[in-house]
């Protein structure tokens, strides 16, 4: 499905909003201008009528007014007696016109008011503007002098003004459209840059440029994409390292196994002792290969369960878990004369997957035993702090240099590769511990001092 570009989504919306605003403004302004013009016309008419009344000789009969005044600048003049009878009219026979006592402007003028109004003329059938002034004789209202002009005159005056308003509105609309196009492109430019950068990220190119400026929302999105880029770059590096390390780690024991077996098969002059030694070495390498595969499968299973959120949890005794992990590690500990001390209250409980936590503790103990000096001690402690259970393994070994602490939980990362392999490590133990902690929504930390030992701590969140 073809999607519309952002710019063509913004411009029609802006155009519609601007058009509606201009239409509303034009409607309001036209009504206001029309009302203003009518008021001005009415004021001019009343001024002319008052002047005409003031200039009339005192006592002049209303019937003579029309013949004396005639039409004043196109204004129809009607003289109306106090009883509503038309005395004279400049545009018709007064005797044929109906009584005007019901006309609103006539009634207001008899009360001494100057009145105006717009309505259809019963005489001509046109829409007219009427203005009426009282005619006084010895300070008494003796009649009404009314002026009327057709609205077509006012509309004719307004037409040119409306034309100017429309043309001005079109000019404003055109300018506004150009501004909206510029604004839409200004918004769309960083969005387009983000789109291109995202495409390059999917291709594995993490050097794509991200816009440095823009709105708060665009800046926030850029920051999120930068974090995503850094994470993707790190994951891509870890993936490549993992593939390379897996290939190397598997190739080493496989090559050894193949080499020793070839010597056994082809070595006709080998003594029984040499043959036994070669087979024993091949067997040890096959065990190492099996350990690597088991750890890889363990990692894959944990990650799959994390993604599906299917890790079964139950409430277990922390002390029992620690004791079972110690039992697993006791054989290697006894071989080096290492004592494992447990510090944990019997009533301490935690909600976890017992098999996974036991495996994580056993891995930490195994790691501590490998790098501890003979006849030393390893300390295993579990206690509760606030809303988490903390499991800590401390050894008295050689320690870990500070520059390596940030990477020791990476897969196949080794501080001393030769020594790690000689001790039988797969390079995956600490990575498994990290994943098990993550599966419990927790985390693992490490601290160390060279020559004084290391401390590994698992933090497991618990419901209060």
Number of C-alpha atoms within 10 A of each C-alpha: 3 4 5 8 9 14 18 12 11 17 20 14 12 17 18 11 12 19 18 12 13 17 14 12 14 16 12 12 14 16 12 12 15 16 12 12 16 19 15 12 18 23 16 13 25 22 14 16 22 18 11 15 20 12 9 16 8 11 10 11 15 21 17 12 21 19 12 10 13 15 16 14 9 12 19 19 25 25 26 27 24 20 12 19 17 24 23 23 24 19 15 13 11 18 12 9 15 12 15 17 17 9 10 14 22 28 19 17 23 25 12 15 14 20 22 25 15 16 13 14 14 10 11 11 9 14 16 20 24 28 27 31 27 27 27 17 13 9 7 11 16 18 25 29 27 27 27 22 22 20 18 13 11 16 15 10 13 16 11 11 14 16 11 12 16 15 12 12 18 14 12 15 17 14 12 16 18 14 14 20 19 14 15 18 18 13 17 16 15 20 19 14 16 20 13 14 21 20 13 15 18 11 9 14 13 17 11 16 13 19 17 10 10 15 10 9 9 17 16 12 14 21 15 12 18 15 12 14 21 13 12 17 17 12 13 14 12 15 13 12 16 17 12 12 17 17 11 13 18 15 13 14 22 16 13 18 21 12 14 21 18 12 15 19 11 10 13 9 9 13 11 9 9 14 19 13 14 20 17 14 17 21 17 16 20 16 14 21 19 15 16 21 15 13 17 18 12 17 21 14 12 20 17 13 14 17 11 9 11 11 15 10 12 10 11 15 17 25 21 16 19 21 14 16 22 21 13 17 20 20 12 14 25 14 11 16 16 21 16 21 14 16 14 17 14 10 9 15 17 24 18 22 17 19 11 20 22 19 19 23 26 23 21 25 26 21 18 27 28 18 19 23 17 17 12 16 20 21 17 24 18 20 17 18 11 9 12 17 21 18 22 21 23 23 27 21 23 17 19 21 13 11 9 12 14 11 12 19 22 18 22 22 20 19 16 8 13 9 12 16 14 8 12 14 19 23 23 22 25 22 21 25 24 19 23 25 21 18 22 21 13 18 17 20 14 17 16 19 15 12 12 13 20 21 21 20 20 26 21 23 21 18 8 6
